[in-house]
Amino acid sequence: MLSHDSNRIDLMLPYIFLVAGFIILLKGADLLVDGASSIAARMKISPLVIGLTVVAFGTSAPELFVNVYASLKGSTDIAIGNVLGSNIANIFLILGCAAIIYPLTIHHNTTWKEIPFSLLAAVVLGVMANDFLIDHDGQSILTRSDGIILLCFFGIFMYYVVEVAKETGGMSHDEIPLMSGMKSTLFIFLGLAGLVLGGQWIVNGAVSIAKQFNVSESFIGLTIVAIGTSLPELATSIIAARKKNIDIAVGNVVGSNIFNIFLILGISATIKPLPFQAANLPDVMVTLLASALLFGFIFLGQRHILQRWQGIMFVTLYAIYLLYVGIRG
């Protein structure tokens, strides 16, 4: 009887670690953003710069820390699946749900600069991840030099962000919770600790679940881990759509997709080269399709508006994609 109970506990542990890991990870990102935003506000840094850097990094921090730990552990399929799955979920699921709640008006800068930059990120990844098609190599690998190139692209994007911040206004500093220097620093350290611990538990739990069900780590990364690490973007965009803060709803997703490919995959590949399996090619293509559809939909029907029917189509495409990934295993 004791042996039976012990086995049941052993089987449940990966799920406990996975759920607890997500809770700790998301809370860690929240604490990090609050602490860093408070310090930045006290240093008189532009609120828009805080939003486009600290907050954007905070919503991408779960993917980053999961990927760093997965790369160090050698679970590269989870690292790749996490980024591809998150980017697909960000557009098809999150923007789809936000557009269903309230049609999203896309502003000029987002239409002609940020969304194309997100599309460029998907194209660059598509080229780098297809050595076996382009160079006829036996295997496709995102090498350390590829990772450095991705980080250079990220540097260009951050330069653009700073230039935009100089030209435009932003939210008031009153909207940023100000704390003492000691409390802000404590929040940052607790946030980082939560991100590290949560990322570790998620990867360990995901690997164990994959072994239990005899499915690939890539499948777990593309589904459970990707959706879980996209929860900050999901919550932010849906709340923003309900409050009709359209810039936040759209900018949050587009910025996160750029961060995911250029920063997170860049760091992951620099730590340890990431081999892309032939099975990952459809996921890369769906990532590219999602970015292309987002750009194209802006000019269909009511220009510069992501309408409800387009949101429904996005969510439907995401359901079809999940069905395909489930059948593929």
Order of alpha helices (4+ residues) and beta strands (2+ residues): alpha-alpha-alpha-alpha-alpha-beta-alpha-alpha-beta-alpha-alpha-alpha-alpha-alpha-alpha-alpha-beta-alpha-beta-alpha
